[in-house]
Structure formats: C-alpha cells, structure tokens
Amino acid sequence: MTKTKQYDATLELGIPVTLIDTVEEPADGDVEIPNLDMLLATVAVARVLAPVQMVGAELRFLRHVLDLTGTEFANEIDLSDKTVVSRWENDKTRPGGYTEKVIRQLVLNLLGPRAPGIEVGENALPGMRISARDPSEGPLPMAFSFERRGGKRGQSLDCYAEAA
C-alpha cells in the first residue's frame, strides 16, 4: 500500500490548501509545486463554487490570483468606493450577497478556463444560496491532487482536482 504524501501549501497560497501526492522534493530540500498557475486558478474556482460566505483572506487570495490591485478589482466589479476592497480583505466589512456573486462570477469568467480539473455547471451561481459564517472561522480548508484526466479526443490532461 502506497503512503499518501500530503503537503500544507497554506504558507505559499495564503489560504489553507493541502496538496496530496503532488509536490516534488528535490535533494536541496526546496519544494516544487507543479503547474502553480493551474493550481492557483483551480483553488480560486473551487472556492467560489463552495456556497459559503467568503472571508477577507479568501477575497485577497482571489484578487491576487486575478493579478489585480484593490482599485482594479473594485473597477472590475463596478464599485464606486474603491476603499471597500481593503475593508473586506481585513474583515472590517463583508460584501453583500449580490456583490459576492458578482465577485464569484468574475473569478469563474477569468479563471475557469485555466482550471480544467473543476467542472462548472452553466447555472452554478444564479441559484446558489450562500451560507453565512463568522469571519473568525477563517478560510475554508481545501485539498487537491494532481491527476491525469481525459482531454479532448481521448488525450490525457494533467490537472488539479479536489481531493475526496
């Protein structure tokens, strides 16, 4: 029986993510995460599909993965008050339900194609009921593995997928 190797990537990603049988540890002791851009997109897409209210660290993570400044992020979601993004990220205030869905849709639109391991239904967000939670609970913990999946015309595709 093969032992599963887990790696806590929380420090690298800023939110609690465990990688299962994914990282490579060369002799020099540095950890290498394969296809980091795909991992970041996959974690972002998986998080926005979880129907639980986001906390500041998760919103900051999403903004960083989108490679946007606070002002650019505010512009993308059509906010007139650009300072509100900082207040969200520091858990001073929370985005309302509609605004949170707009953020989630932005992430799906921009990062969904870069996350082939996560399947997104056409109506993933419109009917979503987002459960409230206390920001002191922190970000949702997630786990991912790097897998081979069927690609186009029977080709295999390397991708990250949520671990069961």
Secondary structure, 3 states (H helix, E strand, C coil): CCCCCEEECHHHHCCCEEEECCCECCCCCCCECCCHHHHHHHHHHHHHHCCECCCHHHHHHHHHHCCCCHHHHHHHCCCCCCCHHHHHHCCCCCCCHHHHHHHHHHHHHHHHHHCCCCCCCCCCCCCCCCECCCHHHCCCCEEEEEEEEECHHHCEEEEEEECC
